Each structure stands twice: as structure tokens, then as C-alpha cells.
Amino acid sequence: MLQAGLRISEVVSLDIQDVDLRRKTLTVIAGKGGKNRIALMSPELMKAMEAWIEERGEVDEKALFLSERGHSRMTRQGLHYLIKKYLDSIGLVDYSSHSLRHSFCRNLVDANQPLQVIAQLAGHESLETTRRYITPSEIDLRRAVESISSEKEK
């Protein structure tokens, strides 16, 4: 979610066949609004996906991510619970699974990527949807004000 900008429902809907390691893509079937799209994998996601596929092993279930027992597809609630548990354990108690998607968009903004590129990578139909993800944070606003100050913090 952090490296490809997927929604939680898109992640749990992924099948093993939707992962193309050669092309470095994920095929998102019936994303928001029933639309299909191709998500690109970063080098970090490629490594993680390769490791996961090896760890997952050969099972009859076509789902990429399996429930704890390994016999059925992981649910949205199950994935949300796991992500929340891990975020809480590292002190990010105010964050959720959707925060990872938001961070994906925000990281693209910080890398000076055009809004149209961010919208396409996030699977947004409207640029207005993408604009919500790029609202400046308090830290951004503080940096802006400090950038014009002649007094530098020591």
C-alpha cells in the first residue's frame, strides 16, 4: 500500500496471477468504481513481493494474501487489523491502512511528481481527488515560513 498506493480492498483482492515480477506490475482487478488498472512496483516492493511469494509457497488458493490459517483470502478487516497492530507497535497510533496510501501520494508530491502522474498512479479519476492528498501539513507550512526567514534556527 505504501509502495504502490493500493487501497486496502485492492490489496486483499489481488491474486497470485496479478503479480508480474518480470514487468514489475500488479494488475488491480475491479478497483474503486469497478475499474481495472496496472500498478507499478518500486524496487522495494519488488523485493518484498519476491520474498512474500517465496514465503507463501505453493497453495491451492489463488489469493495473494491468505488468512492466518492459510486456506482462504485475507479480509479487509483482517488486513486492517494487522496493519493497525504493526503501526501501533512502532508508535504510529494515529495512523491506519489508508495512511499508507496517503503517504504514497504524499511521497510522490515530495518527489515533485506532476499531479496528473500522481492521480494516475493512485487510480483517481479526478484531479480534485488527488488534490485532497496533497494538502500541506503543518510541517510543510512551517518549512515554507522558515525558508523566507533571515533568522536560521541553531
BELWOJO-V960856 format. One record per helix or strand of 3 or more residues. SS is the DSSP state (helix for helix, strand for strand). FROM is the first residue (numbers start at 1). LEN is the number of residues. Records with the same first field share a line. If there is no record, write none. Layout:
SS->FROM-LEN / FROM-LEN
This chain:
helix->8-6 / 16-3 / 32-3 / 43-14 / 76-14 / 97-14 / 115-8 / 127-7 / 138-10
strand->25-4 / 37-4
